[in-house]
Each structure stands twice: as C-alpha cells, then as structure tokens.
C-alpha cells in the first residue's frame, strides 16, 4: 500500500492538480465567495441572476407561466395516456412520471399561476402579498438563479472539490451529524450564498448517488441555511444591525446544536438509507493505510477531475439540470408558497398556532410573550413575516429573539421549503411541518439564553 501511495504521488503532474484546483476555485468564486456590490453583500451567481431578472422582467413572467402550464399539462397527459415520446426517454420520464399527489400539486400550480398572471378570481389569491409575491418576486429570481446554478454548480460538484473536502471533514461530519464530509460544502454554499443553491446542490448529489435518502433529507432541512445577506435584511427590519456579530454567532450556535439533534429524532431518523434509483457512488471515506486524509482527498479529487473534462457532457448535463429544476420545482414553489401566504395573510391560523407557545415564552422570561408568540408559526409560510410582525414590539430583546428564531427555523414554504418539496428528496409537507416545529423547540431556548446574556 505504501508503494502504491508513492506511485500515485509520482504519477500526478502539476497539470493534473490544476485540473482539480482551477475549476474548484472558479466554483468557490462564483457560488460561495461573498463580495460588496452597490452597498450590498452578494455572490456572483446571485448578482447575475438579479441582473438577468431585472433586464427581462417584462417577459420572464410569461416565460415562467409557459413552463408551469407545460409541466402541468404534460404531467396530466403522461398520467392518462403514457405517450411513447416520454415513456421511452429516461430524462423526460424522470420529470413527468410522478405520483398522483405531485400531479395534483403541478395542476394546482398551473391554476394558481394562470389566476395570478391574469389577475382572475379573488384578489387574495393574486395580490402582491400572496400569489403575486411568489410569481413576480420569488419565482422570477429562482428561474434565473436555476439557470446559472445549473451550469455553475458542476464547478463545485464535478471537479473534485467535494471529494477533497469530504476526505478531510468526514472524521468530523460523520460522528457529529451522521453525514459524509462533502455535505459541508452544501452548508457553506447556503450560508454565504443562498439556501436554494444548497438545496439544488444536495438534490444533485442525491440523484447522482452520493447521498442516501436520509442524508439528503438531513442536509436539505438542516444545512440549507439562510444566507448572511438575508440575515442582514432581517436584522435591519427589526433595527438591530449593530448587533450583527452577536446575532450571527447565536444563529450559528443554535443551528449547529439543531443539526446535531435533528438527525437523531423522527421524522429524519426514520428516513431510508437507500439510494436514489439504487445508485450508490463510492465516497472514498475509507482512507487506505499510509495515506493522510489530505493525500487521499487529493487523489480522489484528481481522479474525479479527470472524469469531468468532457465539454459536451458538461453542457448537456447543465441543460438537463436547468430544465429539471424549471419543470419540476417551479410548480411546487407556486403551489406551496401561494397557499402558505394566503393562510398567513387572510386567516388567523398561524396566530392561533402560536398561542401554545405563550406559556413557554413566559417561562423563559421573554418580554411581550403574547406578541412574540404571533411570530413563531407564521415563519413557516415565509421567513421574513416574523420580522415584519415583530418589528413593532417595543423590547429589543424580544425583537432579537424573533429575528434569530425566524432564521434558525429554516424550512419556510415561500422559498427553501418549497424548493425541497419540489426536489427528488424524500420530504413530505407533513415532514417539513414537523421539522419546523422541532427546530423551533430546539433553538428557541438557546436563542433566549443568548438574548438574556446580551441584553
């Protein structure tokens, strides 16, 4: 084994290392490296998506409408008639061969999109606070984000970065989170970039056989964290930007503790350890004798980079990823996001669901417990709603708790949650709701303790 190690180290030239290092650095710069632009912290892929969205804002809603109508219609046609053009094409069949539940979600997404686009039916469906917000704000941004992510994610996934990081961090990630080391990249991509990028990265790794169903569920609901940029937006809304350092430290500590606990309790603990379509890839976690983790990671990374040098396959796989997300994910986001915001805006259901938290908040000595309770469950609809509602609470300590909790709850339906539900990852709407409740109960005491130390 030692001689094999020497031969491997001699076999790789500087060019071999550069085939792994250069694309990986490009991926990090594009998808994970934050920078200031016009006074805002962003990442390049988000900036590109934002620029494209603003330049095409006149036509993009029509394009999105067309995609969602196409998905809903073709899904129905496939369910009823099984046409050969889809049945005999693995890519198309993978998109349109869905369960009856997901077929209904897509048809409902079609109906809601048509109602919002043409402003027909009750205003509470298509208003700027409900369906209009989802279609014209969220989905337009995600549409362009998916376009760039589909072609840029391979720089992170296909040239050895995950293999290298996985070999280095598996000794930490396995015992702490029951996850392979490569999942740490998903987390970092979410924290410094965007939660939807993290979900897209996780879904891709799951489909390719690098994660089990359980691992993909854990990563998407635990590590697809809210970006630093959005944390600043939330903190600005509650007028506590001067506390950003302590605030983000609290978010990280609460998030890490939740990430340790969540995989050990249902529903995540009950998820299957099977692989998507039975396909399992070797993660290279078993480091051979005579290698350090870094040496073995470099060996795996260079091998992976060698396999990914085909430009034609790069473009074809990028197009498949983009269309898979456009056709499969957008209708789900429209359906779940719109319904959640309609419930939040037009009914007191989320306020009623917050009432049981009042005794807990009082026990934890949170000022204005009744007002704070109204923000706890509404975050399941949209992460920004708790801060909007909580901004008027007089107590800085309570506003701090509301803003921090809304970020650590994580799986809100107007963005990350809907993207998870629209992916191949085995998470049902009920799973997502239970995970939201559990994350709330785990992180709330930690956040309140931090708030008592700060204020």
C-alpha positions as CSV (number, residue, x, y, z in Angstrom):
1,X,0.0,0.0,0.0
2,X,2.8,2.4,0.8
3,X,4.4,1.7,-2.6
4,X,1.1,2.3,-4.3
5,X,0.9,5.6,-2.4
6,X,4.4,6.6,-3.7
7,X,3.4,5.7,-7.3
8,X,0.2,7.7,-7.1
9,X,2.0,10.7,-5.8
10,X,4.6,10.5,-8.6
11,X,2.0,9.8,-11.3
12,X,0.2,13.1,-10.8
13,X,1.7,16.1,-12.5
14,X,1.1,19.8,-11.8
15,X,-1.3,19.8,-14.7
16,X,-3.3,17.0,-13.0
17,X,-3.6,19.1,-9.8
18,X,-4.6,22.2,-11.8
19,X,-7.5,20.3,-13.4
20,X,-8.9,19.8,-9.9
21,X,-7.8,23.1,-8.3
22,X,-8.7,25.7,-11.1
23,X,-12.3,24.6,-11.7
24,X,-12.9,24.3,-7.9
25,X,-11.6,27.8,-7.3
26,X,-13.9,29.0,-10.1
27,X,-16.8,27.3,-8.4
28,X,-16.0,28.8,-5.0
29,X,-15.6,32.3,-6.5
30,X,-18.9,32.0,-8.4
31,X,-21.1,30.3,-5.9
32,X,-19.6,30.8,-2.4
33,X,-17.4,33.9,-2.3
34,X,-19.3,37.0,-0.9
35,X,-18.4,40.5,-2.0
36,X,-19.8,44.0,-1.8
37,X,-21.7,45.4,-4.7
38,X,-23.5,48.7,-4.6
39,X,-23.5,48.6,-0.8
40,X,-24.9,45.0,-0.6
41,X,-23.2,41.7,0.2
42,X,-23.8,39.2,-2.5
43,X,-22.3,36.3,-4.5
44,X,-21.7,36.3,-8.3
45,X,-24.4,33.8,-9.2
46,X,-27.0,35.8,-7.2
47,X,-25.8,39.0,-8.9
48,X,-26.0,37.5,-12.3
49,X,-29.5,36.2,-11.6
50,X,-30.6,39.6,-10.2
51,X,-29.3,41.4,-13.3
52,X,-30.9,39.0,-15.7
53,X,-34.2,39.1,-13.8
54,X,-34.3,43.0,-13.9
55,X,-33.4,43.1,-17.6
56,X,-36.0,40.6,-18.6
57,X,-38.7,41.5,-16.1
58,X,-41.2,42.3,-18.9
59,X,-41.0,38.8,-20.5
60,X,-40.0,36.5,-17.6
61,X,-43.5,36.2,-16.0
62,X,-44.8,34.9,-19.4
63,X,-41.9,32.5,-19.8
64,X,-42.5,31.1,-16.2
65,X,-46.2,30.9,-17.0
66,X,-45.4,28.8,-20.1
67,X,-43.1,26.4,-18.2
68,X,-45.7,25.8,-15.4
69,X,-48.5,25.3,-17.9
70,X,-46.3,22.9,-19.9
71,X,-45.4,20.9,-16.8
72,X,-49.0,20.6,-15.5
73,X,-50.4,19.7,-18.9
74,X,-47.8,17.2,-19.9
75,X,-47.9,15.6,-16.5
76,X,-51.6,15.0,-16.9
77,X,-51.1,13.7,-20.4
78,X,-48.5,11.3,-19.2
79,X,-50.6,10.1,-16.3
80,X,-53.6,9.4,-18.6
81,X,-52.0,8.2,-21.9
82,X,-48.3,7.3,-21.3
83,X,-47.2,8.6,-24.7
84,X,-44.1,6.8,-26.1
85,X,-42.1,10.0,-26.6
86,X,-41.9,10.3,-22.8
87,X,-42.1,6.7,-21.9
88,X,-39.0,5.9,-24.0
89,X,-36.9,8.9,-22.8
90,X,-35.3,8.5,-19.4
91,X,-34.9,12.2,-18.9
92,X,-38.5,13.2,-19.7
93,X,-39.9,10.2,-17.8
94,X,-37.9,11.2,-14.8
95,X,-39.6,14.6,-14.8
96,X,-43.2,13.7,-15.7
97,X,-43.6,10.2,-14.0
98,X,-44.7,11.5,-10.6
99,X,-47.2,10.3,-8.0
100,X,-50.9,11.3,-8.0
101,X,-50.2,13.8,-5.2
102,X,-47.4,15.6,-7.1
103,X,-49.5,15.5,-10.3
104,X,-52.2,17.4,-8.3
105,X,-49.6,19.8,-7.0
106,X,-48.5,20.6,-10.5
107,X,-52.0,21.1,-11.8
108,X,-52.8,23.4,-8.8
109,X,-49.6,25.3,-9.5
110,X,-50.8,25.7,-13.1
111,X,-54.2,27.0,-12.0
112,X,-52.7,29.4,-9.4
113,X,-50.1,30.8,-11.9
114,X,-52.9,31.5,-14.5
115,X,-55.0,33.2,-11.9
116,X,-52.1,35.4,-10.7
117,X,-50.8,36.2,-14.1
118,X,-54.2,37.2,-15.5
119,X,-55.4,38.5,-12.1
120,X,-58.6,36.5,-12.2
121,X,-60.6,35.2,-9.2
122,X,-60.4,36.6,-5.7
123,X,-57.8,39.3,-5.0
124,X,-56.5,37.4,-2.0
125,X,-55.1,34.8,-4.4
126,X,-53.2,37.1,-6.8
127,X,-52.4,40.1,-4.6
128,X,-48.8,41.4,-4.1
129,X,-48.8,39.8,-0.6
130,X,-49.7,36.3,-1.7
131,X,-49.6,34.8,-5.2
132,X,-48.2,37.9,-6.8
133,X,-45.3,37.9,-4.3
134,X,-44.5,34.2,-5.2
135,X,-44.8,34.7,-9.0
136,X,-43.2,38.1,-9.6
137,X,-40.7,38.2,-6.8
138,X,-39.6,34.7,-5.7
139,X,-40.1,32.6,-8.8
140,X,-38.6,35.1,-11.2
141,X,-35.5,35.3,-9.1
142,X,-35.3,31.5,-8.8
143,X,-35.9,31.0,-12.5
144,X,-32.7,32.9,-13.4
145,X,-30.9,31.5,-10.3
146,X,-31.6,27.9,-11.5
147,X,-30.3,28.8,-15.0
148,X,-26.9,29.9,-13.7
149,X,-26.8,27.3,-10.9
150,X,-27.4,24.5,-13.4
151,X,-24.3,25.4,-15.3
152,X,-22.1,26.7,-12.5
153,X,-22.8,24.0,-9.8
154,X,-20.7,21.4,-11.7
155,X,-17.6,23.5,-10.9
156,X,-18.3,22.6,-7.2
157,X,-19.6,19.1,-7.8
158,X,-17.7,17.6,-10.8
159,X,-14.1,18.5,-10.5
160,X,-13.0,17.0,-7.1
161,X,-13.8,19.7,-4.6
162,X,-16.4,17.6,-2.8
163,X,-14.1,14.6,-2.8
164,X,-11.2,16.6,-1.3
165,X,-13.3,18.3,1.4
166,X,-15.1,15.0,2.1
167,X,-11.9,13.2,2.9
168,X,-10.8,16.0,5.2
169,X,-14.0,16.5,7.1
170,X,-15.7,13.1,7.2
171,X,-14.0,12.4,10.6
172,X,-15.9,15.4,11.9
173,X,-19.2,15.3,10.0
174,X,-19.9,11.5,10.5
175,X,-19.8,11.5,14.3
176,X,-21.4,14.9,14.8
177,X,-24.1,14.9,12.1
178,X,-24.2,11.4,10.6
179,X,-23.2,12.9,7.3
180,X,-20.4,12.5,4.7
181,X,-17.8,15.2,4.8
182,X,-18.7,16.5,1.4
183,X,-22.0,17.8,2.8
184,X,-20.1,20.6,4.5
185,X,-19.9,22.3,1.0
186,X,-23.7,22.3,0.8
187,X,-23.8,24.1,4.2
188,X,-21.2,26.7,3.3
189,X,-22.8,27.4,-0.1
190,X,-26.0,28.1,1.7
191,X,-24.5,30.3,4.4
192,X,-22.5,32.6,2.2
193,X,-24.7,32.3,-0.9
194,X,-28.3,31.2,-0.9
195,X,-30.4,28.4,0.7
196,X,-31.8,27.4,-2.7
197,X,-28.3,26.8,-4.0
198,X,-27.7,24.5,-1.1
199,X,-30.9,22.5,-1.9
200,X,-30.1,22.3,-5.6
201,X,-26.6,21.1,-4.7
202,X,-28.0,18.5,-2.3
203,X,-30.6,17.3,-4.8
204,X,-28.0,16.9,-7.5
205,X,-25.7,14.9,-5.2
206,X,-28.6,12.7,-4.1
207,X,-29.7,11.9,-7.7
208,X,-26.1,11.0,-8.6
209,X,-25.8,8.5,-5.7
210,X,-23.5,10.4,-3.3
211,X,-26.2,10.7,-0.5
212,X,-28.7,8.3,0.8
213,X,-32.4,9.4,1.1
214,X,-31.8,10.0,4.8
215,X,-28.6,12.0,4.3
216,X,-30.2,14.2,1.6
217,X,-33.2,14.9,3.9
218,X,-31.0,15.8,6.8
219,X,-28.7,18.1,4.7
220,X,-31.6,19.9,2.9
221,X,-33.5,20.6,6.1
222,X,-30.6,21.2,8.4
223,X,-27.7,22.7,6.3
224,X,-29.5,24.7,3.7
225,X,-29.2,27.7,5.9
226,X,-30.3,31.3,5.3
227,X,-27.6,33.4,3.7
228,X,-25.6,36.0,5.6
229,X,-27.1,38.7,3.2
230,X,-30.7,37.8,4.2
231,X,-29.8,37.7,7.8
232,X,-28.7,41.4,7.5
233,X,-32.0,42.2,5.8
234,X,-33.9,40.6,8.7
235,X,-31.8,42.4,11.3
236,X,-32.3,45.7,9.6
237,X,-36.0,45.2,9.7
238,X,-36.0,44.9,13.5
239,X,-33.5,47.7,13.8
240,X,-30.7,45.7,15.4
241,X,-28.0,45.8,12.8
242,X,-25.5,47.0,15.4
243,X,-25.8,43.6,17.0
244,X,-25.0,41.6,13.8
245,X,-21.9,39.8,15.2
246,X,-23.6,38.5,18.4
247,X,-26.8,37.8,16.3
248,X,-25.0,35.7,13.7
249,X,-22.9,33.9,16.4
250,X,-26.3,32.9,18.1
251,X,-27.6,31.7,14.7
252,X,-24.6,29.5,14.1
253,X,-24.6,28.0,17.7
254,X,-28.3,27.3,17.6
255,X,-28.1,25.9,14.1
256,X,-25.2,23.6,14.9
257,X,-27.0,22.2,18.0
258,X,-30.1,21.7,16.0
259,X,-28.1,19.9,13.3
260,X,-26.6,17.5,15.9
261,X,-30.1,16.7,17.4
262,X,-32.4,16.7,14.4
263,X,-31.0,13.6,12.6
264,X,-31.5,11.5,15.8
265,X,-35.2,12.1,16.1
266,X,-38.2,11.5,13.8
267,X,-39.1,12.2,11.0
268,X,-35.4,12.4,9.9
269,X,-34.3,9.4,11.9
270,X,-36.9,7.3,10.2
271,X,-35.8,8.1,6.7
272,X,-34.5,5.3,4.5
273,X,-30.7,4.7,4.0
274,X,-31.5,3.7,0.4
275,X,-30.0,5.5,-2.7
276,X,-31.9,7.2,-5.4
277,X,-32.8,4.6,-8.1
278,X,-30.5,2.2,-6.2
279,X,-27.4,4.0,-7.5
280,X,-24.6,4.3,-5.0
281,X,-21.2,6.1,-5.6
282,X,-18.1,5.4,-3.6
283,X,-17.5,8.4,-1.3
284,X,-13.9,7.4,-0.7
285,X,-14.4,7.7,3.1
286,X,-12.2,4.7,3.9
287,X,-8.7,6.2,3.8
288,X,-6.2,3.5,2.9
289,X,-3.3,2.8,5.3
290,X,-0.3,5.0,4.6
291,X,-2.4,8.0,3.4
292,X,-3.3,11.1,5.3
293,X,-6.8,12.4,4.8
294,X,-5.5,15.3,2.7
295,X,-3.4,13.0,0.4
296,X,-6.3,10.6,-0.2
297,X,-8.7,13.5,-0.8
298,X,-6.3,15.0,-3.4
299,X,-6.0,11.5,-5.1
300,X,-9.8,11.2,-5.3
301,X,-10.2,14.8,-6.4
302,X,-7.8,14.4,-9.3
303,X,-9.5,11.2,-10.4
304,X,-12.8,13.0,-10.4
305,X,-11.5,16.0,-12.4
306,X,-10.1,13.6,-15.0
307,X,-13.6,12.1,-15.5
308,X,-15.2,15.5,-15.9
309,X,-13.2,17.1,-18.7
310,X,-15.7,16.5,-21.5
311,X,-17.2,19.9,-22.5
312,X,-20.1,18.3,-24.5
313,X,-21.2,16.3,-21.4
314,X,-20.8,19.4,-19.2
315,X,-23.2,21.4,-21.4
316,X,-25.7,18.5,-21.8
317,X,-25.8,17.8,-18.1
318,X,-26.1,21.5,-17.3
319,X,-29.1,21.8,-19.6
320,X,-30.7,18.7,-18.1
321,X,-30.2,20.2,-14.6
322,X,-31.7,23.5,-15.6
323,X,-34.8,22.1,-17.3
324,X,-35.3,19.6,-14.4
325,X,-35.4,22.4,-11.9
326,X,-37.6,24.7,-14.2
327,X,-40.1,22.0,-15.0
328,X,-40.1,20.0,-11.7
329,X,-39.6,22.6,-9.0
330,X,-41.3,25.8,-10.1
331,X,-44.9,24.5,-10.0
332,X,-44.3,23.2,-6.4
333,X,-43.0,26.5,-5.3
334,X,-46.0,28.3,-6.8
335,X,-48.4,25.9,-5.1
336,X,-47.0,25.6,-1.6
337,X,-45.7,29.2,-1.4
338,X,-49.0,30.8,-2.5
339,X,-51.1,28.6,-0.2
340,X,-48.9,29.3,2.8
341,X,-49.0,33.1,2.2
342,X,-52.8,33.0,1.6
343,X,-53.2,31.3,5.0
344,X,-50.8,33.7,6.7
345,X,-52.3,36.9,5.2
346,X,-56.0,36.1,5.3
347,X,-56.6,33.9,8.3
348,X,-55.5,33.9,12.0
349,X,-54.5,30.3,11.8
350,X,-50.8,30.9,12.3
351,X,-51.6,33.3,15.2
352,X,-53.7,30.6,16.8
353,X,-50.9,28.0,16.3
354,X,-48.6,30.4,18.2
355,X,-50.8,30.6,21.3
356,X,-49.4,27.4,22.9
357,X,-46.0,29.0,22.9
358,X,-47.1,31.8,25.2
359,X,-46.6,29.8,28.4
360,X,-43.1,28.7,27.2
361,X,-42.1,32.2,26.3
362,X,-43.3,33.5,29.7
363,X,-41.4,30.6,31.4
364,X,-38.3,31.7,29.5
365,X,-39.0,35.3,30.7
366,X,-39.4,36.8,27.2
367,X,-40.9,40.3,27.3
368,X,-44.1,40.7,25.3
369,X,-44.7,37.0,25.2
370,X,-48.1,37.2,23.6
371,X,-46.9,39.5,20.8
372,X,-43.8,37.3,20.2
373,X,-46.0,34.2,20.0
374,X,-47.7,35.6,16.9
375,X,-44.5,35.5,15.0
376,X,-43.4,31.9,15.8
377,X,-45.6,29.9,13.4
378,X,-46.0,32.4,10.7
379,X,-42.4,31.9,9.7
380,X,-43.4,28.5,8.2
381,X,-45.1,30.5,5.5
382,X,-42.3,33.0,4.9
383,X,-39.1,33.7,6.8
384,X,-39.5,37.5,6.6
385,X,-43.0,37.6,8.0
386,X,-41.9,37.2,11.7
387,X,-39.6,40.2,11.5
388,X,-42.3,42.3,9.8
389,X,-44.8,41.5,12.6
390,X,-42.2,41.6,15.3
391,X,-40.7,45.0,14.2
392,X,-43.3,46.9,16.3
393,X,-42.5,45.1,19.5
394,X,-41.0,47.6,22.0
395,X,-38.5,45.3,23.5
396,X,-35.1,45.0,21.7
397,X,-34.6,41.6,23.4
398,X,-37.8,40.2,22.1
399,X,-37.1,41.6,18.6
400,X,-33.7,39.9,18.7
401,X,-35.3,36.6,19.6
402,X,-37.9,36.9,16.9
403,X,-35.3,37.8,14.2
404,X,-32.9,35.0,15.3
405,X,-35.6,32.3,15.6
406,X,-37.0,33.1,12.2
407,X,-33.6,32.3,10.6
408,X,-32.9,29.1,12.6
409,X,-36.4,27.7,11.8
410,X,-35.1,27.4,8.3
411,X,-37.7,25.4,6.3
412,X,-40.2,28.2,5.3
413,X,-42.6,27.4,2.4
414,X,-42.2,30.6,0.3
415,X,-38.6,29.5,-0.7
416,X,-36.3,26.8,0.7
417,X,-39.2,24.6,1.9
418,X,-41.0,24.7,-1.4
419,X,-37.7,24.0,-3.3
420,X,-37.1,21.0,-1.1
421,X,-40.7,19.7,-1.7
422,X,-40.2,20.2,-5.4
423,X,-37.0,18.2,-5.5
424,X,-36.4,14.5,-5.6
425,X,-35.6,14.5,-1.9
426,X,-37.9,12.3,0.3
427,X,-39.5,15.1,2.3
428,X,-43.3,15.4,2.5
429,X,-45.3,18.6,3.5
430,X,-46.0,17.0,6.9
431,X,-42.4,16.1,7.4
432,X,-41.5,19.7,6.7
433,X,-44.0,21.0,9.2
434,X,-42.8,18.6,11.9
435,X,-39.2,19.6,11.2
436,X,-40.2,23.3,11.5
437,X,-41.8,22.6,14.9
438,X,-38.8,20.6,16.2
439,X,-36.3,23.2,15.1
440,X,-38.4,25.9,16.9
441,X,-38.4,23.9,20.1
442,X,-34.7,23.1,20.0
443,X,-33.4,26.5,19.0
444,X,-35.8,28.8,21.0
445,X,-34.3,28.1,24.5
446,X,-30.7,28.6,23.1
447,X,-31.7,31.9,21.4
448,X,-33.5,33.1,24.6
449,X,-30.4,32.2,26.7
450,X,-28.2,34.2,24.4
451,X,-30.6,37.1,24.4
452,X,-30.6,37.2,28.3
453,X,-26.8,37.3,28.2
454,X,-26.7,40.1,25.6
455,X,-29.4,42.4,27.0
